């Protein structure tokens, strides 16, 4: 394998939450497609310096604050390319295409309406996914379960996974449709969670457990929304990538009350396993909001869990 070429990529977000995209010239490779601005990291240059230089040259903006979003590696016969994507959260100047390229500010939800290179697919997912996901847990009664869900939504959590292994398929479906209506009132996203009978076309997506992942051969027919998977090993991560899953949970990172005898990964192994995985990865297991910074520094999209919110 040849050298690794590092490329700094900027996902630039304005105060209204819109994302800046630029269109590639027609005469270049993948011309006419939209992309996120950036360029090669020069030898001896830091990622932050390269990002600042490229965005100043291409767009006449000065980066004030940024944070890692996702790393995506592509291996070719003669070299490897590592896209190091950063979210730019503060900048000065008015963005313009200094190289004649059209630029446009776009709402994150509208990004799928634009044609991007296939390599940008994980970036599009990472932009639209949250930093925290709440998984529903048990409750003392049916009424208590609904009180807990409403409390989670009232506290501002906007991405909920409905996990209820104790329910039959019919009971789960009924709860999911009712919970979807409640989440819609708060502008939150509800995703089903579990084995194959939890995949409901009416909801925003389905998150399969590890058992379902190992049985899976392709994206479920009729699933037009988000597709996630739970992983516990490097082999399961590789399988999720091959299948084209949109994002994954990797667990357990720390010791958990639900599985006290399971050896946790720890942050070092989490970082090692997720390095180069071309999709957003959430840290799960014994983590809460206080671990969000550590998770992101370890290459995670964010955190997921039950006890910290439920």
PyMOL commands that set and color helices and strands:
alter all, ss='L'
color gray80, all
select helices_A, chain A and resi 47-59+108-113+118-128+142-154+169-185+196-198+210-215+234-243+266-274+289-297
alter helices_A, ss='H'
color red, helices_A
select strands_A, chain A and resi 4-12+19-23+34-35+38-40+62-75+80-92+103-106+132-135+159-163+189-194+205-208+226-231+247-250+280-284+302-305
alter strands_A, ss='S'
color yellow, strands_A
deselect
rebuild
show_as cartoon
